[in-house]
Amino acid sequence: MVQSSKSIGYPAPRVARAIPVMPLRHTAWRGWLSVNAFTWGTLFSCLVLQRFAVPAGGELKISLATPLVLGLAAWGLVSGTLIIERRRMALYFGLCAVALFSVGTQINLPLAIAPRMSLTSLAYWLAITAFAVLRFRHSVSEVAFFRIVSFCLAVVAVAGLAQFILQFANASLFAFSGIVPDNFLIEEQYAVTIPIDHGLNRSNGFFLVEPSVFSQFMAIGVIVEALYFRRATYFALFFAALLASVSGTGWMVLGSYIIVLAISSGRRGLLGAILLAAGCALAFTALSLVLPDVADMMSGRLSEFTLPGTSGHERFVTPFMALQSLLDAAPWSIVTGIGPGASEQIIIPYVYHLNTPIKVLMEYGAFGLMFYLSLLMLGTRTKRQAMLLVPLMVLLLLTGGYHQFSPILFAVLLIGTVAFVHQDEVSA
């Protein structure tokens, strides 16, 4: 296989012929890392170990996924499993340059409304964002890769469903605090346990930090099944887990895929979108019959967008309010930004949250946001893999501030950007 001219890696062989790849069991002792091992290791670190951390001095803790996945990435580069994609590396250098310009601007033109800046935050963000410049050296089977993805998500789905169902038997485990020392957990930063009614809690997938994150990954599970395998048992599993999370953001991710499918794949895509939407309606109807109070709570959350103080209002409305307050005080910040970390403590008289695009725009300006989005979206994808891009970006960019949360960032980038796959025949 001749190497693409757009990637930096080991030299391409002089003779364009297939290179035999020995099984992992024969090569592992030489220090080689297979694509399968890299994929399994990354997904395990990002999903199963999502709540665990490494103490970094004082109260600072780093997600355990950060050193594990970056270590795997370094191993993959050394062994030739991964390469650096030149176009994305150029965009990454542009992002670094814009970030440094924002730091310099904030130092020389400090802004009263945003007095705080964190170089530590900048260094960490650039370190984990660098994962986006990687790519598999050779394309791998699309079906084989997504079988691994689907299996890992199914394990989380089973764990989350079991967690939810066991509550009816007065047995539950929603947090690892008290079992694992707090220094090695990041649970205090997230809404790990959220009550519903009648002594029940929303399922967080057992391993994941929040029910909302659980719902978002279960939506990705549904989409992967719809694109590749269409197995009824897996559809039922992922839909049931999505309902057990009692969270709306997963439905947003799934809805974005239905829209993309309806408008981009002709009549067949429109039919598939209708069938998937019908499956969503059927799943919600089943929930209404089994747990009507939970169904009423989910439908009632649609009104949150207009109610200050609610999760929906803070997550989807206040980011734009904060941006408007900043631009009123410093219109020029749309170009220069206000520096790393500065957006998190703006002096304004209301509580606000930030999604990823608004945070990047406020801290690094319009050029920073342009480089960042281009870095995430540029890549060589098959048709089916490209269909995943919009829901993956909705998950990463709009459902939470995940650009600095490595377990979600790495998982999304692996599935949509780092994975270099070739189309092959799909069979269940």
Secondary structure, 3 states (H helix, E strand, C coil): CCCCCCEECCCCCCCCCCCCCCCHHHHHHHCCCCHHHHHHHHHHHHHHCCCEEEECCCCCEEECHHHHHHHHHHHHHHHCCEEEEHHHHHHHHHHHHHHHHHHHHHHHCCECCECCCCHHHHHHHHHHHHHHHEEECCCEEHHHHHHHHHHHHHHHHHHHHHHHHHHHHCCCCCCCECCECHHHECHHHCCCCCECCCCCECCCCCCCCCHHHHHHHHHHHHHHHHHHHCCHHHHHHHHHHHHHCCCCHHHHHHHHHHHHHHHHCHHHHHHHHHHHHHHHHHHHHHHHHHCHHHHHHHHHHHHHHHCCCCHHHHHHCHHHHHHHHHHHHCCCHHHHCCCCCHHHHCCCCCCCCCCHHHHHHHHHHHHHHHHHHHHHHCCCCCHHHHHCHHHHHHHHHHCCCCCCCHHHHHHHHHHHHHCCEECCCCCC
